[in-house]
């Protein structure tokens, strides 16, 4: 698992912001965005806590809000309804044949949870939640994932960074440029590459490997 590098996106965003007034004047397209308009879009929350609004919310408050605004899709305890995303459980499943990627089993940063809820949820009313509601829902999701076990836990801007997600250490910086790509750029071997070739695995898991003695059905003409 690797962290997606944001440097290029950030640089492009800054460049576009700097050029916007110039382009608006040069081509007579639109106008420069006002500080209020920029602030309305500048709502991202980063892993270091930058961007977090003032606010607080408890597990109990989050349970009530979640039941009212989230459970129709995600279930009362984050178990998911029909094909809507599962938000809780899955701990210890990532190396299994059927990994369950949830907030508790997979997500590396709590800021991702807060940021996504704040900007995109509820599904039909994005950006309708107040900061206190987002803190409360996030606290409840921590509770149903056993990240916090105290029913009276209150999440706030002040203690946000003290919460450590279980899968944080399994994410790392993308180092393929130095660890993988160098080998791939070598001249490929085209003959006599291995002294012996062995079949180490079969596709039985998807039920496409014939059993011993099975005869093919039908005929080829």
Backbone bond lengths (Angstrom), bond angles and torsions (degrees), N, CA, C in turn:
res aa  C-N    CA-C-N  psi(-1)  N-CA   C-N-CA  omega(-1)  CA-C   N-CA-C  phi
1 X - - - 1.454 - - 1.521 108.83 -
2 X 1.302 117.92 134.61 1.456 119.49 -177.19 1.512 110.85 -130.96
3 X 1.302 115.86 150.58 1.452 121.07 177.22 1.517 109.13 -79.75
4 X 1.321 116.77 130.66 1.457 120.60 -178.94 1.515 109.29 -70.75
5 X 1.333 118.53 124.16 1.463 120.62 -179.07 1.514 111.47 -67.15
6 X 1.337 116.62 126.79 1.458 121.07 -176.91 1.529 112.71 -101.27
7 X 1.319 116.29 -3.33 1.460 119.03 -173.59 1.525 111.78 -59.48
8 X 1.348 116.37 -44.65 1.464 119.58 -177.57 1.521 111.12 -65.13
9 X 1.335 116.61 -42.74 1.460 120.19 179.59 1.522 111.10 -64.77
10 X 1.336 116.09 -41.15 1.455 120.09 179.88 1.518 110.73 -63.91
11 X 1.342 116.41 -43.33 1.462 120.59 179.73 1.522 111.03 -62.62
12 X 1.345 115.80 -41.55 1.464 119.51 179.45 1.518 111.16 -64.87
13 X 1.345 116.03 -39.55 1.461 119.80 179.07 1.512 112.34 -64.42
14 X 1.333 116.19 -42.98 1.465 120.56 179.12 1.526 110.55 -64.14
15 X 1.331 115.60 -42.99 1.462 119.80 -179.96 1.524 111.07 -62.00
16 X 1.335 116.19 -42.97 1.458 120.17 179.38 1.521 111.29 -64.17
17 X 1.348 115.72 -40.73 1.461 119.34 179.61 1.523 111.44 -63.34
18 X 1.342 116.25 -39.06 1.460 120.17 -179.81 1.523 111.99 -70.53
19 X 1.324 116.20 -32.61 1.458 120.01 -176.87 1.522 113.13 -84.72
20 X 1.344 117.38 -19.00 1.465 120.29 -174.55 1.520 113.33 -54.42
21 X 1.352 119.16 -49.70 1.468 118.61 179.24 1.524 112.30 -61.14
22 X 1.348 116.12 -37.36 1.465 120.01 -179.40 1.523 110.41 -65.44
23 X 1.344 115.68 -46.83 1.458 119.64 -178.96 1.522 111.46 -65.20
24 X 1.343 116.04 -38.53 1.460 119.38 -179.90 1.520 110.83 -61.23
25 X 1.342 116.37 -41.17 1.450 119.34 -179.69 1.512 112.94 -75.96
26 X 1.327 116.77 -38.76 1.460 120.87 -175.40 1.518 112.27 -70.88
27 X 1.324 116.84 -41.27 1.457 120.45 -175.14 1.532 112.84 -107.57
28 X 1.329 116.48 2.28 1.466 120.80 179.86 1.528 111.12 56.74
29 X 1.354 115.19 42.27 1.459 121.37 179.60 1.522 109.32 -111.19
30 X 1.308 117.25 115.73 1.453 121.04 175.54 1.515 112.67 62.86
31 X 1.326 115.24 -149.94 1.458 121.99 -179.33 1.519 108.74 -151.98
32 X 1.307 116.25 168.85 1.456 120.76 177.71 1.528 109.61 -70.70
33 X 1.333 116.20 135.75 1.467 120.63 179.46 1.522 109.95 -66.08
34 X 1.319 115.99 141.12 1.458 120.76 178.32 1.526 109.51 -78.27
35 X 1.333 117.98 158.48 1.474 119.92 176.76 1.525 112.53 -55.96
36 X 1.325 117.24 -35.73 1.463 120.43 179.49 1.526 111.26 -66.27
37 X 1.329 116.86 -39.40 1.461 120.36 179.05 1.526 111.14 -67.97
38 X 1.315 116.63 -39.75 1.463 120.24 177.75 1.525 110.08 -64.42
39 X 1.335 116.48 -43.21 1.464 120.84 -178.88 1.525 111.56 -62.47
40 X 1.332 117.10 -33.81 1.464 120.52 -179.40 1.522 111.78 -65.37
41 X 1.329 117.39 -28.46 1.462 121.31 178.87 1.523 112.34 -95.08
42 X 1.308 117.31 -19.70 1.464 121.37 -175.93 1.528 109.80 -85.39
43 X 1.333 116.28 71.82 1.466 120.71 -174.70 1.521 112.39 -119.55
44 X 1.335 118.10 9.05 1.461 119.25 -177.60 1.522 110.91 -67.17
45 X 1.324 115.03 145.60 1.465 122.48 178.04 1.523 107.81 -116.18
46 X 1.326 116.96 128.75 1.456 121.75 -173.43 1.533 111.08 -103.14
47 X 1.329 116.86 162.18 1.465 120.19 -178.50 1.523 114.64 -56.36
48 X 1.342 117.38 -26.65 1.464 119.76 179.21 1.522 112.33 -85.69
49 X 1.337 117.00 6.00 1.454 121.36 178.05 1.510 114.67 91.58
50 X 1.320 117.26 -7.34 1.460 119.38 179.60 1.523 109.77 -62.78
51 X 1.307 116.32 131.58 1.454 121.48 -179.89 1.515 114.28 98.61
52 X 1.335 117.59 -8.60 1.465 119.48 179.04 1.529 110.48 -66.26
53 X 1.327 117.56 133.51 1.463 119.91 176.37 1.525 110.57 -83.26
54 X 1.303 116.56 164.74 1.452 120.34 172.00 1.523 108.84 -67.31
55 X 1.323 115.84 143.76 1.454 118.71 178.62 1.510 111.47 156.27
56 X 1.338 115.75 173.97 1.455 121.98 179.28 1.519 109.43 -164.02
57 X 1.324 115.68 156.45 1.457 119.82 178.55 1.515 110.39 -164.56
58 X 1.325 117.08 145.53 1.459 122.17 -176.84 1.527 111.53 -98.74
59 X 1.328 114.62 167.66 1.465 121.00 176.31 1.526 110.06 -59.67
60 X 1.324 116.80 -45.24 1.466 120.91 -178.00 1.525 111.47 -62.80
61 X 1.322 116.45 -42.71 1.463 119.66 177.66 1.527 110.44 -64.34
62 X 1.321 115.39 -40.96 1.457 119.71 -179.93 1.515 112.57 -64.26
63 X 1.326 116.72 -35.99 1.468 120.38 178.79 1.526 110.83 -61.48
64 X 1.322 116.55 -42.11 1.467 120.50 179.58 1.527 111.42 -66.11
65 X 1.323 116.20 -45.41 1.468 120.14 -179.34 1.524 110.28 -66.15
66 X 1.326 116.24 -41.24 1.468 121.14 -179.66 1.525 110.26 -62.00
67 X 1.333 116.77 -42.90 1.464 120.61 179.93 1.522 111.04 -62.07
68 X 1.324 116.34 -35.73 1.461 120.93 -176.88 1.526 112.66 -80.69
69 X 1.339 117.26 -39.55 1.457 119.62 -168.64 1.530 115.18 -115.84
70 X 1.329 117.65 -9.65 1.468 119.53 -173.10 1.527 114.04 -126.73
71 X 1.333 116.92 -30.29 1.464 121.20 -170.15 1.522 113.39 -65.50
72 X 1.321 118.23 -24.81 1.461 120.08 -179.19 1.526 111.28 -58.13
73 X 1.323 116.74 -32.36 1.467 121.38 178.91 1.527 112.22 -102.05
74 X 1.334 116.36 -40.07 1.463 120.31 -170.86 1.522 114.02 -100.89
75 X 1.344 118.46 -1.58 1.458 120.52 -178.68 1.517 111.45 80.76
76 X 1.321 116.66 160.23 1.462 121.02 -176.59 1.522 112.87 -62.60
77 X 1.338 116.74 -30.27 1.465 120.58 -175.91 1.530 112.20 -119.55
78 X 1.331 116.50 22.65 1.458 120.20 178.69 1.510 114.14 77.85
79 X 1.344 117.16 15.25 1.465 120.45 -176.88 1.525 113.05 -79.44
80 X 1.333 117.48 -10.74 1.457 121.58 178.80 1.516 111.95 85.60
81 X 1.321 116.57 141.65 1.459 123.02 177.45 1.525 107.99 -115.68
82 X 1.336 115.61 130.22 1.466 120.91 -177.46 1.532 109.24 53.29
83 X 1.324 117.21 -120.29 1.465 119.92 -177.48 1.526 112.88 -104.34
84 X 1.330 116.67 13.31 1.461 119.62 176.89 1.528 109.47 -74.24
85 X 1.335 117.96 153.87 1.468 121.20 -172.56 1.524 114.14 -59.41
86 X 1.327 114.55 139.22 1.463 122.55 172.07 1.526 107.74 -82.37
87 X 1.320 117.39 131.73 1.461 121.30 -175.96 1.522 113.42 -108.08
88 X 1.322 117.53 -16.74 1.464 120.36 -174.67 1.524 110.77 -130.02
89 X 1.340 114.91 156.08 1.458 120.67 179.38 1.518 111.36 91.39
90 X 1.325 115.35 -166.59 1.459 121.15 176.34 1.509 115.59 82.17
91 X 1.342 118.06 0.89 1.462 119.30 -179.29 1.533 110.32 -59.88
92 X 1.325 115.84 133.14 1.456 121.28 179.38 1.515 114.81 81.25
93 X 1.339 117.87 6.10 1.469 119.99 -175.62 1.522 113.85 -100.11
94 X 1.323 118.48 -6.53 1.465 120.33 -170.28 1.522 113.37 -64.78
95 X 1.330 118.29 -26.46 1.460 120.86 179.41 1.522 112.09 -96.85
96 X 1.311 116.72 5.90 1.461 120.55 -179.14 1.523 110.23 -87.88
97 X 1.335 115.87 176.51 1.458 120.48 179.21 1.525 111.58 -69.24
98 X 1.330 116.91 -23.73 1.461 121.25 -179.24 1.526 110.08 -128.63
99 X 1.327 117.65 74.50 1.467 120.09 -178.50 1.524 111.74 -66.00
100 X 1.318 115.63 140.64 1.460 121.66 177.47 1.522 107.33 -112.31
101 X 1.316 116.46 107.48 1.462 121.58 -175.79 1.523 109.77 -92.36
102 X 1.311 116.01 106.23 1.455 121.64 179.94 1.522 109.66 -125.21
103 X 1.327 115.32 -179.25 1.463 120.35 177.05 1.519 110.30 -60.19
104 X 1.322 117.07 -40.25 1.455 120.51 -177.14 1.509 114.41 -80.41
105 X 1.336 117.49 -29.46 1.464 119.51 -175.01 1.519 113.34 -96.19
106 X 1.333 117.71 -23.42 1.470 119.31 -169.04 1.527 114.85 -127.16
107 X 1.323 118.06 -45.76 1.466 120.46 -170.29 1.526 110.72 -62.14
108 X 1.339 117.78 130.08 1.468 120.06 -174.91 1.520 115.01 -84.27
109 X 1.339 117.74 -25.07 1.463 120.14 -174.19 1.527 110.88 -128.76
110 X 1.309 116.03 137.45 1.459 120.46 175.81 1.524 110.57 -67.57
111 X 1.324 116.92 -27.96 1.466 120.23 179.68 1.528 111.21 -61.22
112 X 1.333 117.50 -31.33 1.460 120.81 178.30 1.523 110.58 -65.08
113 X 1.321 116.13 -40.09 1.468 120.97 178.44 1.525 109.78 -62.52
114 X 1.328 115.70 -52.33 1.462 120.52 -178.39 1.524 110.82 -60.57
115 X 1.325 116.60 -47.63 1.461 121.37 -175.99 1.523 111.29 -60.90
116 X 1.338 116.53 -43.95 1.464 119.59 -176.59 1.526 111.21 -68.25
117 X 1.321 116.56 -44.07 1.467 119.61 178.13 1.524 109.86 -61.23
118 X 1.315 115.90 -43.20 1.458 121.40 -175.62 1.522 112.41 -64.11
119 X 1.327 117.17 -38.72 1.465 119.63 -174.34 1.526 113.89 -97.27
120 X 1.328 118.83 -20.26 1.466 119.03 -169.88 1.522 115.50 -128.19
121 X 1.300 119.22 -7.43 1.458 121.31 -176.10 1.529 110.77 -118.27
122 X 1.352 117.14 154.98 1.465 128.23 -8.77 1.530 111.60 -62.91
123 X 1.309 115.94 163.01 1.456 121.82 -170.70 1.526 112.72 -54.74
124 X 1.323 117.32 -41.12 1.465 120.30 -177.23 1.523 112.87 -96.64
125 X 1.343 117.61 -0.77 1.467 120.79 -178.43 1.526 110.26 -139.44
126 X 1.310 116.14 54.33 1.462 120.67 -177.26 1.525 111.29 -57.51
127 X 1.340 115.93 142.00 1.463 124.24 177.64 1.528 112.79 65.09
128 X 1.331 116.68 23.42 1.462 119.55 179.18 1.525 112.72 -95.91
129 X 1.335 117.73 -9.46 1.462 121.27 -176.45 1.526 111.35 -84.80
130 X 1.321 115.42 142.68 1.458 121.08 173.59 1.532 109.12 -79.15
131 X 1.343 117.96 155.80 1.473 119.78 -179.98 1.523 113.70 -53.01
132 X 1.335 117.96 -41.30 1.463 120.28 179.14 1.529 111.08 -61.10
133 X 1.332 116.86 -36.89 1.464 120.38 179.04 1.528 110.92 -67.92
134 X 1.327 116.29 -39.20 1.465 119.63 179.35 1.528 110.27 -66.31
135 X 1.325 117.25 -42.60 1.465 120.35 176.51 1.531 110.27 -59.90
136 X 1.330 116.71 -42.39 1.464 120.70 -177.80 1.527 111.47 -66.53
137 X 1.328 117.56 -45.22 1.466 120.69 178.93 1.525 110.30 -62.67
138 X 1.328 116.48 -41.98 1.464 120.62 178.59 1.524 110.46 -61.99
139 X 1.330 117.04 -41.40 1.466 120.97 177.81 1.526 110.67 -61.69
140 X 1.324 116.89 -41.89 1.462 120.37 179.73 1.529 111.28 -65.19
141 X 1.327 117.10 -40.08 1.463 120.26 178.75 1.524 111.26 -66.63
142 X 1.318 117.35 -33.68 1.463 119.90 173.59 1.527 110.10 -63.40
143 X 1.313 116.01 -38.63 1.467 121.06 -177.48 1.531 111.48 -68.74
144 X 1.333 117.83 -45.76 1.468 119.51 -178.17 1.528 111.33 -71.53
145 X 1.330 117.25 -14.39 1.463 121.07 174.98 1.527 112.32 -98.83
146 X 1.333 116.64 7.71 1.469 122.42 178.48 1.526 113.29 61.60
147 X 1.326 116.87 20.90 1.464 119.55 174.38 1.524 109.24 -75.16
148 X 1.324 116.21 -35.91 1.466 122.00 168.25 1.520 107.08 -122.07
149 X 1.312 116.92 147.10 1.467 120.70 -175.87 1.522 113.20 -117.70
150 X 1.318 116.85 -3.79 1.457 121.28 -178.80 1.526 109.63 -89.62
151 X 1.327 116.84 119.30 1.464 120.51 180.00 1.524 111.93 -64.29
152 X 1.317 117.38 -20.54 1.464 121.53 -179.94 1.528 112.39 -94.22
153 X 1.322 117.09 7.78 1.468 120.62 -177.92 1.524 110.83 -60.35
154 X 1.330 115.52 135.03 1.459 121.77 176.87 1.522 108.89 -120.86
155 X 1.317 116.20 124.94 1.463 121.83 178.61 1.523 109.19 -96.25
156 X 1.321 115.89 136.86 1.460 120.77 -179.79 1.520 109.18 -148.03
157 X 1.303 115.36 174.84 1.460 120.24 176.62 1.524 110.49 -61.80
158 X 1.331 116.35 -32.28 1.460 120.90 -175.72 1.531 112.79 -70.79
159 X 1.328 118.56 -36.21 1.470 119.61 -176.84 1.526 113.05 -109.29
160 X 1.320 117.29 7.65 1.465 122.10 -174.83 1.527 111.89 -56.31
161 X 1.321 117.20 -45.50 1.462 121.01 -174.49 1.523 113.15 -75.93
162 X 1.324 117.81 -6.82 1.467 119.95 178.02 1.523 111.82 -81.87
163 X 1.330 117.02 -12.52 1.466 120.97 -179.45 1.525 108.91 -84.61
164 X 1.320 116.55 123.34 1.464 121.43 -179.76 1.520 109.47 -108.71
165 X 1.317 116.50 123.65 1.457 121.12 179.99 1.530 110.19 -77.07
166 X 1.337 117.89 142.47 1.472 121.33 -173.51 1.525 114.93 -59.88
167 X 1.335 117.80 -30.58 1.467 119.72 -173.72 1.525 113.74 -101.32
168 X 1.314 117.55 11.89 1.466 120.59 -175.94 1.522 112.59 -56.14
169 X 1.318 117.68 -44.76 1.466 121.05 -173.60 1.523 113.46 -70.92
170 X 1.324 117.97 -11.89 1.463 120.21 179.68 1.524 112.71 -89.71
171 X 1.325 116.84 3.81 1.459 121.30 172.53 1.524 108.39 -105.01
172 X 1.314 116.62 144.99 1.462 120.61 -178.04 1.525 109.11 -148.37
173 X 1.317 115.34 164.28 1.456 120.08 179.89 1.526 110.17 -65.98
174 X 1.310 116.16 144.00 1.462 121.86 -179.97 1.529 109.15 -67.39
175 X 1.347 116.03 109.00 1.465 119.98 -177.00 1.527 112.14 -113.52
176 X 1.328 117.20 20.74 1.464 119.52 -176.58 1.525 113.24 -63.87
177 X 1.318 116.91 -26.25 1.463 119.65 -179.63 1.522 111.06 -59.46
178 X 1.316 116.80 -34.04 1.463 120.16 -178.01 1.526 113.20 -103.62
179 X 1.340 117.76 -24.73 1.466 119.22 -174.39 1.521 114.43 -99.72
180 X 1.334 118.22 -25.63 1.459 120.00 -175.27 1.522 113.51 -121.05
181 X 1.318 116.61 -46.17 1.461 119.36 -172.10 1.523 112.37 -64.17
182 X 1.328 116.60 -30.63 1.467 118.84 179.44 1.527 110.77 -61.42
183 X 1.336 117.17 -41.22 1.463 120.48 179.08 1.521 111.51 -69.57
184 X 1.319 116.63 -36.29 1.457 119.90 -177.68 1.526 112.26 -70.88
185 X 1.316 116.94 -21.60 1.461 120.02 -178.79 1.535 112.31 -83.74
186 X 1.323 117.10 -4.89 1.458 119.79 178.33 1.526 110.12 -71.50
187 X 1.334 115.61 159.97 1.458 120.25 177.70 1.526 109.28 -62.76
188 X 1.335 118.38 123.72 1.467 119.67 -176.61 1.522 112.37 -70.69
189 X 1.313 115.40 147.22 1.464 121.33 175.78 1.522 108.81 -78.04
190 X 1.336 117.08 131.41 1.458 121.17 -175.80 1.529 113.35 -112.64
191 X 1.336 118.83 -14.40 1.459 119.99 179.59 1.520 110.24 -156.14
192 X 1.338 115.10 150.03 1.465 121.94 179.73 1.533 111.74 51.17
193 X 1.311 115.55 43.22 1.463 119.79 -175.49 1.524 112.17 -78.60
194 X 1.332 116.82 -30.97 1.456 120.93 179.25 1.517 109.30 -133.40
195 X 1.319 114.56 142.36 1.448 118.67 179.60 1.512 112.82 -71.33
196 X 1.314 116.93 -30.94 1.459 120.84 -177.35 1.521 109.20 -146.24
197 X 1.312 116.39 138.15 1.458 122.00 178.86 1.521 108.65 -112.66
198 X 1.325 116.86 127.61 1.454 121.61 179.97 1.522 110.07 -123.41
199 X 1.322 115.60 145.52 1.463 120.90 172.03 1.519 107.09 -84.69
200 X 1.308 116.70 116.54 1.462 120.54 -176.36 1.521 113.10 -102.03
201 X 1.327 117.57 -24.43 1.457 120.31 179.98 1.517 109.56 -145.02
202 X 1.298 114.94 153.97 1.453 120.60 176.14 1.523 109.52 -123.06
203 X 1.306 115.83 161.92 1.458 120.65 -175.19 1.523 112.20 -85.90
204 X 1.322 116.90 35.30 1.465 120.34 -178.00 1.515 111.95 -64.38
205 X 1.336 115.74 -27.07 1.462 118.75 -176.46 1.523 112.14 -62.49
206 X 1.339 117.00 -27.93 1.465 119.34 177.15 1.527 110.84 -106.55
207 X 1.334 115.54 14.20 1.460 122.19 171.58 1.526 112.68 60.43
208 X 1.330 116.38 43.72 1.461 118.96 176.35 1.527 112.06 -117.73
209 X 1.338 117.07 -2.48 1.460 120.29 177.98 1.525 109.38 -91.27
210 X 1.330 118.99 118.93 1.477 120.71 -178.66 1.523 110.90 -63.80
211 X 1.309 115.66 144.66 1.453 120.58 173.47 1.524 109.39 -73.37
212 X 1.332 116.39 158.43 1.459 120.57 178.35 1.529 110.01 -59.27
213 X 1.321 116.53 131.26 1.459 120.41 176.58 1.509 114.56 88.64
214 X 1.352 117.42 -8.11 1.461 118.99 178.87 1.521 109.93 -67.85
215 X 1.317 115.93 134.16 1.454 120.56 177.07 1.521 108.97 -97.81
216 X 1.309 118.19 138.28 1.463 119.66 178.37 1.516 111.14 -64.77
217 X 1.319 116.11 140.91 1.459 120.28 178.61 1.515 109.96 -86.67
218 X 1.341 116.54 151.81 1.452 120.52 179.63 1.517 111.49 79.00
219 X 1.289 116.66 -171.99 1.456 121.12 -179.39 1.510 109.63 -147.10
220 X 1.304 115.15 156.81 1.456 121.36 177.51 1.517 108.89 -104.66
221 X 1.273 117.64 133.00 1.464 121.35 179.27 1.514 109.73 -118.89
